[in-house]
């Protein structure tokens, strides 16, 4: 389980570098909640910032999906998504987003 959590945390950190993938739901409530909150926030950001942030979100979601495909336990991924949401709350609220 520690290995799985480390992967999720690395995926979370990696999202800060940005990349492009298609954003879609994961089927895990905590992850889907994070995605939806983030999408709402993207709509309030200036276009340039939103584009970079969307790329980061897409990369994170892709990482979560790859984790699921690799057999990572859904409950472990749920913990990682909850942590990502908790860690994003202050910065997103600072940008005027409701989290």
N, C-alpha and C positions, 0 to 999 in steps of 0.2 A: 504494500500500500504506500509506503514511503516513496518508492520509485515512481508510482503513479502520481502522487502529489507533487513531486519534484518536476515531473514532466508538465503538469498543469501550470505550475508556477513559472517554469521556463517559457511556456507558451504565452502566459500573461505578460511576462517581461518582453518577449519577442514582439508582441503587438506594438510596442512603442516604436519599433523600427519601420513599420509600415510595409505593406505589400498589397497586391490586389487579388481578391478572390470573391466569389459570389456569396453574399450574406444570406443565410436562410436559417430556419429554426433547427434545433438539435433534438427536440423531444424530451429534454430535461428541463423541468420547470425553472430551476435557478438560472440556467444558462439562457433560456428563452426570455426570462424576465430581464436579465442584463441586456440582451440584444434589443429588446423593445425599448427599454429606457434609453439606451444609447442612440437608437434610431430617432427617437423623439428629440433628443438633444441635438443631433446632427442638423435637424431642421431649424434650429435657432442659432447656429454658428455662422460666421461669415463663410462665404463659399470656399475660399482657399483653405481655411482651417477644417471645414467640414470634409473636403476631399481627402486631406491627409488623415483625418480621424477615421473616415469610412474605410480607408485602406487598412488601417490598423485593426479596426473591428473585423473586417473581412478575413484578415490573416488569423486573428484569434479564433474566430468561428471555424475556419478551416482546420486549425490545430485541434480544436475540440472534436471535430468530426473525425479527424485522423486518429485521435486517441480512442474514440469509440470503435472505429474500424479495427484498431489494433488490439481490442479486447479490454481496454481500461474499464474498470467497474464504474457503472453509472453513478453510484453513490459517491465515489471518489471524485468524479468529475463534477458532480453537484457541489461538493465542498469547494473545489477550485473555483467554480463559477460564482459561488457566494462570496468567496474571498475577493475575487476580481471586482465584484459589485461593491463590496464594502470599501475596498481600496480606491475605487473610482469616485465614490460619493462626494468627498470634499472638493476634488478638482472640478467635477462636473457642476456642482452647486456654485462654485466660484465663477463659473462661466455663465451662470444664470439659468442652469438647467434644473428642473425638478427631478430629484432622484428618490 
